[in-house]
Amino acid sequence: MDGMATTEAGTGTGRRVSEARERLLRTAGQLFYAEGIHKVGVDRLVAESKVTNATFYRHFRSKEDLAVAYIASVDQAIRAQIGSLTAAEVPSDGVLRGIGASLVEQIRSPGYRGCAFLNAAAEFPDPEHPVHRAVVQHRAWFLQTVTGLFAEITAVQAEYAGRHFVMLRDGAMSAGYLGDPVMAGETLLRGIEGLLRIHAARGQDDRTASASGQVSPTGTTVSDLACSPPSSA
């Protein structure tokens, strides 16, 4: 039933064992995202994956262990997607636009029900829980990645631009589920374009100030849309 008999009989390849694990992970990904991690039990995961209970516990110590693997699989898919853009030597602003376009496609896709990471964090609010930690680790990587992309455009306030981008992403993914996904996607893309325009202008202002021997003040806004928090009085 679960493909384990062939391996246990002595093929020694482990291939069928891996197939069973992948079925479990694939099934868990579909059910956890669509219905929530807490709602889906082990019995259902086993039945829909067409494996045995013994196979389940051979690969995962518990359902929460499988949930961590699920979060890791989503994280890996996003890393691979961004990696494909950087490997193709797409300019930094193009990578950021590509991330935005991918988010819009996801928001507008059938069965969309919000951000998998935010949903999981809501189900596991304890910051010490492995699922919550996996979510936080992904978000730290994502923020570091987009901040690095902004820094390649200009280092001036890149950390604020990165945080702004992540907040745009979070808002769009929530609004796309709770409201109009088309409008949420359009708003996200407009926000990214505005953020890129302002960030590039900051870099130009900094280069101009450096060439003239002036010091570019930190926190100076280029337009009404600010990427940094207001300076203290």
Summary of the structure (lengths in Angstrom):
residues: 233
radius of gyration: 22.1
end to end distance: 69.2
largest distance: 77.2
contacts: 686
relative contact order: 0.09
helix: 73%
strand: 0%
